[in-house]
Amino acid sequence: MPERIFFHVRNNVVAYLALFVALGGSSYAAVRLAPGSVRTRALATGAVTHKKLAANSVTAANVANHSLNGADFKAGVLGASGSSGAKGQRGVRGPAGPTGPAGPAGGAYIGARASSAGAVGAPHGSSTNVPLTGGSWTQAPGELDLIAGSVTLKTPSACTGSFGNSLVVSVDGTATTFGVAPQTPPSTSVTVPLVVGTLTEPGASTQHHVTASLANSCTKAGEDFTVNQVKLDVLKFN
């Protein structure tokens, strides 16, 4: 067999040289070896080695893409495919991570309450402070706070030369909301709602304190209000 290959190459040396010049010394690309020039027995006995193939004659890409494939071998030469391996065991689930910190309460909720205790007389021509309990709270960053509530008071028997009597609610000394103090029906206890006040979102935690006072602009003696109760709620929105 080696002699046959040697004579075949010798007798065709001019043709092989022309082929290598044309291809610039690269592999023979899609050109196939002449039928019968390389046989299975020659491959098996080492007549065609990897070293010979690597020396600018046949590259691995040529073999994979253009030369030898399953159809080039006779039946029975290629072995049967092996069986599939056993399925691997499923991994064990890792332990649960630690519980994160609790987030702020969602939606709206009452964050603070303030109320008065006992009746407070509010004479004409003056502004009278109405003491409150529970009037301090902290507003969180990015939190919208609303102030709502009501005032229960007794109207005077008459009110001369005046209008706009009201209970004024202040936060940190600044008037924030109010409730109108009606003049009628006279000498009657009434409950009126406050206009909802707004505290916009601060950039940092802010401490607040709320106060209330009754402004009575009636001009004559005896034209006095009595504040029986003030109730305030601070509504927080995150």
Secondary structure, 3 states (H helix, E strand, C coil): CHHHHHHHHHHCHHHHHHHHHHCCCCCCCCCCCCCCCCCHHHHHCCCCCHHHHHCCCCCHHHHHHCCCCHHHCCCCCCCCCCCCCCCCCCCCCCCCCCCCCCCCCCCEEEEEEEECCCCEEECCCEEEEECCECCEEEECCCCEEEEEEEEEEECCCCCCCCCCCEEEEEECCEEEEEEECCCCCCCCEEEEECCCEEECCCCCCEEEEEEEEEEECCCCCCCCEEEEEEEEEEEEEC
